[in-house]
Amino acid sequence: MQGYFTELSKYVIAVLAMVYTLCCYTVLTGKLKKNGSAYVLQNIMIFFVQLLMFANLVIESKDMEYVFFYIFVQIFLLAISIMIPMIYEKVNRLLLTNMCMLLGIGLCMISRLSFRKAVKQYVIALVSLALTLFIPWALSRIRFLKKLTWVYGLTGITLLSVVLITGEVTHGSKISFTLWDVTFQPSEFVKIIFVFFLAGALWEKADFLRVALTAAAAGIHVIVLVVSKDLGSALIFFIGYVFMVLAATGNYLYLLAGAAGGSGAALGAYRLFAHVRSRVLAWRDPWTYIDNQGYAITQSLFAIGSGSWFGMGLLRGNPTAIPFVDADFVFSSVCEELGVVFGICVILITLSCFLEMLNMAALIKDRFYQLIVYGIGIMYIFQIFLTVAGGVKLIPLTGVTLPFISYGGSSVMTTMIMFFIVQGIYIRLQQEGGKVNDRRKSKKAARPGPGRRQKAGEQKSSR
């Protein structure tokens, strides 16, 4: 009987994930009015996905620890989905429910891989929520963020330099340090500071001189990361810079220059660093070097292939055979035990977060906050691309985490901060007189008439 339940639940979990994903894009396309029904349905899907996944873990392992952990996870997710809309009435519900869904998947998969790490991740997520809950409130009251441009830049460079000098070596890279038995990866937090720096430098004026100055500061960030051998983060910073400059200037020549510069930097990294050459070698022909450089990527491909469309079932696969599976290859473990269909849904859910951020950025009239939302969206989706594409052998491995799902306290906390910054900007600009127009309203309401244009002009002149 237990075997039947486990086998049937694989298909039910996949169907629930597909329904949830369909709700995401129904909201994005505006076909469902803003009446809350889609979000209620999504919360129901989250509840049942969590219930079935943890039920499988309990049945297969006979370990009652999973029952108690499930209760704590479910309370945590319900608190987010119920408490935050009560505190912030104008919160973006799509981003909120997606955050709950991804956090739930991550906590479940990490508990399957290592229960001790899952408990630690849960505690960090709980602390992160307690800290980030105040971000929207703070953004509604702080008025001097635009004036701290070079403070952001110097702070980011200083933090990265401290890690370069005093940091611990992890897998050949200096990316973290430990305080009071807690490991921090400052480059995760500097990503946010970096976005604020670029937005502060480019929101008012984006001429060639300003772009050149920001290029010099961004170059220092990237160089410090390269010297630290944290090449995945260096690539994220570089892409974030190029696309934020493109958004600020609208000049596609900067994009071409960035592509040329990035290609040259990639070639230089290949010649300078042995571990880069090793990863490129494993990417080009992992099967020839399956016992050495290609071991991790071949095990990742085996895991994805073994899972097929609907997975082998939780605790029925062998994802722990993949090195660093809980951090670098968690997507492969998801595909092996929950199926490729579920993995595709995870990708589409993260993509819907990015598209929602782009929609929000397009509707924000304040250039500074618009660039922040856009920059956060770019860095978020590009990190997901690096993780997933590296795990499926589309590109060489970069060693970055999958936000909300991979094990890593700094990653979870940073991504939660990013999401709540976006939420805070969205809430603040609605409270300041409708600077964000709801795209889900009818076209007639969204298109201002002559009277509305005149009123908007009067408000602008009064400022």
NORMO-V966221 format. One record per residue. N is the residue number from 1. RES is the residue in one small letter. PSI is psi as a letter, one per 20 degrees, with the letter a starting at -180 (NA if undefined). BURIAL is + if it has 9 or more other ideal C-beta (glycine too) atoms within 8 Angstrom, else -. Layout:
N,RES,PSI,BURIAL / N,RES,PSI,BURIAL
This chain:
1,m,g,- / 2,q,h,- / 3,g,g,- / 4,y,g,- / 5,f,g,+ / 6,t,g,+ / 7,e,g,- / 8,l,h,- / 9,s,h,+ / 10,k,g,+ / 11,y,h,- / 12,v,g,+ / 13,i,g,+ / 14,a,g,+ / 15,v,g,- / 16,l,g,+ / 17,a,h,+ / 18,m,g,+ / 19,v,g,+ / 20,y,g,+ / 21,t,h,+ / 22,l,h,- / 23,c,h,+ / 24,c,g,+ / 25,y,h,+ / 26,t,g,+ / 27,v,g,+ / 28,l,h,+ / 29,t,i,- / 30,g,j,- / 31,k,i,- / 32,l,p,+ / 33,k,r,- / 34,k,m,- / 35,n,j,- / 36,g,i,- / 37,s,h,- / 38,a,h,+ / 39,y,h,+ / 40,v,g,- / 41,l,g,+ / 42,q,g,+ / 43,n,h,+ / 44,i,g,- / 45,m,g,+ / 46,i,g,+ / 47,f,g,+ / 48,f,h,+ / 49,v,g,+ / 50,q,g,+ / 51,l,g,+ / 52,l,g,+ / 53,m,g,+ / 54,f,h,+ / 55,a,g,+ / 56,n,g,+ / 57,l,g,+ / 58,v,g,+ / 59,i,g,+ / 60,e,h,+ / 61,s,h,- / 62,k,k,- / 63,d,o,- / 64,m,i,- / 65,e,h,- / 66,y,h,+ / 67,v,g,+ / 68,f,h,- / 69,f,h,+ / 70,y,g,+ / 71,i,g,- / 72,f,g,+ / 73,v,g,+ / 74,q,g,+ / 75,i,g,- / 76,f,g,+ / 77,l,h,+ / 78,l,h,- / 79,a,g,+ / 80,i,g,+ / 81,s,h,+ / 82,i,g,- / 83,m,g,- / 84,i,g,+ / 85,p,h,+ / 86,m,h,- / 87,i,g,- / 88,y,n,+ / 89,e,h,- / 90,k,k,- / 91,v,q,+ / 92,n,o,+ / 93,r,h,+ / 94,l,g,+ / 95,l,h,+ / 96,l,g,+ / 97,t,h,+ / 98,n,h,+ / 99,m,g,+ / 100,c,g,+ / 101,m,g,+ / 102,l,h,+ / 103,l,g,+ / 104,g,g,+ / 105,i,g,+ / 106,g,g,+ / 107,l,h,+ / 108,c,g,+ / 109,m,h,+ / 110,i,h,+ / 111,s,h,+ / 112,r,h,+ / 113,l,g,+ / 114,s,o,+ / 115,f,h,+ / 116,r,g,- / 117,k,h,+ / 118,a,g,+ / 119,v,g,+ / 120,k,g,+ / 121,q,h,+ / 122,y,g,+ / 123,v,g,- / 124,i,g,+ / 125,a,h,+ / 126,l,g,+ / 127,v,g,+ / 128,s,g,+ / 129,l,g,+ / 130,a,h,- / 131,l,g,+ / 132,t,i,+ / 133,l,h,+ / 134,f,i,- / 135,i,g,+ / 136,p,h,+ / 137,w,g,- / 138,a,g,+ / 139,l,h,+ / 140,s,i,+ / 141,r,h,- / 142,i,p,- / 143,r,j,- / 144,f,j,- / 145,l,h,+ / 146,k,i,- / 147,k,j,- / 148,l,k,+ / 149,t,g,+ / 150,w,i,- / 151,v,g,- / 152,y,g,+ / 153,g,g,+ / 154,l,h,- / 155,t,g,+ / 156,g,g,+ / 157,i,g,+ / 158,t,g,- / 159,l,g,+ / 160,l,h,+ / 161,s,h,+ / 162,v,g,+ / 163,v,h,+ / 164,l,h,+ / 165,i,g,- / 166,t,i,- / 167,g,r,+ / 168,e,q,- / 169,v,p,- / 170,t,o,- / 171,h,k,- / 172,g,i,- / 173,s,q,+ / 174,k,n,+ / 175,i,i,+ / 176,s,r,+ / 177,f,r,+ / 178,t,p,+ / 179,l,p,- / 180,w,l,- / 181,d,j,- / 182,v,p,- / 183,t,p,+ / 184,f,q,+ / 185,q,n,+ / 186,p,h,+ / 187,s,h,+ / 188,e,g,+ / 189,f,h,+ / 190,v,h,+ / 191,k,g,+ / 192,i,g,+ / 193,i,h,+ / 194,f,g,+ / 195,v,g,+ / 196,f,h,+ / 197,f,g,+ / 198,l,g,+ / 199,a,g,+ / 200,g,h,+ / 201,a,h,+ / 202,l,i,+ / 203,w,h,+ / 204,e,h,- / 205,k,p,- / 206,a,l,- / 207,d,a,- / 208,f,h,- / 209,l,g,- / 210,r,h,+ / 211,v,h,+ / 212,a,g,- / 213,l,g,+ / 214,t,h,+ / 215,a,h,+ / 216,a,g,- / 217,a,g,+ / 218,a,h,+ / 219,g,h,- / 220,i,g,+ / 221,h,g,+ / 222,v,g,+ / 223,i,g,- / 224,v,g,+ / 225,l,h,+ / 226,v,g,+ / 227,v,h,- / 228,s,i,+ / 229,k,k,+ / 230,d,m,+ / 231,l,h,+ / 232,g,g,+ / 233,s,h,+ / 234,a,h,+ / 235,l,h,+ / 236,i,g,+ / 237,f,g,+ / 238,f,g,+ / 239,i,g,+ / 240,g,g,+ / 241,y,g,+ / 242,v,g,+ / 243,f,h,+ / 244,m,h,+ / 245,v,g,+ / 246,l,g,+ / 247,a,h,+ / 248,a,h,+ / 249,t,h,+ / 250,g,j,- / 251,n,o,- / 252,y,i,- / 253,l,h,- / 254,y,h,+ / 255,l,g,+ / 256,l,g,- / 257,a,h,- / 258,g,g,+ / 259,a,g,+ / 260,a,g,- / 261,g,h,- / 262,g,h,+ / 263,s,g,- / 264,g,g,- / 265,a,h,+ / 266,a,g,- / 267,l,g,- / 268,g,g,- / 269,a,h,+ / 270,y,h,+ / 271,r,h,- / 272,l,h,- / 273,f,p,+ / 274,a,h,- / 275,h,h,- / 276,v,g,+ / 277,r,h,+ / 278,s,g,+ / 279,r,h,+ / 280,v,h,+ / 281,l,g,+ / 282,a,h,+ / 283,w,g,+ / 284,r,g,- / 285,d,m,- / 286,p,h,+ / 287,w,h,- / 288,t,h,- / 289,y,k,+ / 290,i,h,+ / 291,d,i,- / 292,n,d,- / 293,q,h,+ / 294,g,j,+ / 295,y,g,+ / 296,a,g,+ / 297,i,h,+ / 298,t,h,+ / 299,q,h,+ / 300,s,g,+ / 301,l,h,+ / 302,f,g,+ / 303,a,g,+ / 304,i,g,+ / 305,g,h,- / 306,s,h,+ / 307,g,h,+ / 308,s,b,- / 309,w,h,- / 310,f,j,+ / 311,g,r,+ / 312,m,i,- / 313,g,q,+ / 314,l,p,+ / 315,l,j,+ / 316,r,i,- / 317,g,a,+ / 318,n,l,- / 319,p,h,+ / 320,t,i,- / 321,a,i,- / 322,i,p,+ / 323,p,p,- / 324,f,k,+ / 325,v,h,+ / 326,d,i,+ / 327,a,g,+ / 328,d,h,+ / 329,f,k,+ / 330,v,h,+ / 331,f,h,+ / 332,s,h,+ / 333,s,h,+ / 334,v,g,+ / 335,c,h,+ / 336,e,g,+ / 337,e,h,+ / 338,l,i,+ / 339,g,q,+ / 340,v,h,+ / 341,v,g,+ / 342,f,g,+ / 343,g,g,+ / 344,i,h,- / 345,c,h,+ / 346,v,g,+ / 347,i,g,+ / 348,l,h,+ / 349,i,g,+ / 350,t,h,+ / 351,l,h,+ / 352,s,h,+ / 353,c,g,+ / 354,f,g,+ / 355,l,h,+ / 356,e,h,+ / 357,m,h,+ / 358,l,g,+ / 359,n,g,+ / 360,m,g,+ / 361,a,h,+ / 362,a,h,- / 363,l,i,+ / 364,i,p,+ / 365,k,h,- / 366,d,o,- / 367,r,h,+ / 368,f,g,+ / 369,y,h,+ / 370,q,g,+ / 371,l,h,+ / 372,i,g,+ / 373,v,g,+ / 374,y,g,+ / 375,g,g,+ / 376,i,g,+ / 377,g,g,+ / 378,i,g,+ / 379,m,h,+ / 380,y,g,+ / 381,i,h,+ / 382,f,h,+ / 383,q,h,+ / 384,i,g,+ / 385,f,g,- / 386,l,g,+ / 387,t,g,+ / 388,v,g,+ / 389,a,h,+ / 390,g,h,+ / 391,g,h,+ / 392,v,j,+ / 393,k,k,+ / 394,l,h,- / 395,i,r,- / 396,p,q,+ / 397,l,q,+ / 398,t,i,+ / 399,g,k,+ / 400,v,q,+ / 401,t,r,+ / 402,l,o,+ / 403,p,p,+ / 404,f,i,+ / 405,i,g,+ / 406,s,q,+ / 407,y,p,+ / 408,g,o,+ / 409,g,g,+ / 410,s,h,+ / 411,s,g,+ / 412,v,g,+ / 413,m,g,+ / 414,t,g,+ / 415,t,h,+ / 416,m,h,+ / 417,i,g,+ / 418,m,g,+ / 419,f,h,+ / 420,f,h,+ / 421,i,g,+ / 422,v,g,+ / 423,q,g,+ / 424,g,g,+ / 425,i,g,+ / 426,y,g,+ / 427,i,g,+ / 428,r,g,+ / 429,l,h,+ / 430,q,h,+ / 431,q,h,- / 432,e,k,- / 433,g,k,- / 434,g,k,- / 435,k,i,+ / 436,v,o,+ / 437,n,p,- / 438,d,o,- / 439,r,i,- / 440,r,i,- / 441,k,r,- / 442,s,q,- / 443,k,h,- / 444,k,g,- / 445,a,h,- / 446,a,h,+ / 447,r,o,- / 448,p,p,- / 449,g,a,- / 450,p,h,- / 451,g,g,- / 452,r,h,- / 453,r,g,+ / 454,q,g,- / 455,k,g,- / 456,a,h,+ / 457,g,h,- / 458,e,h,- / 459,q,g,+ / 460,k,g,- / 461,s,h,- / 462,s,h,- / 463,r,NA,-
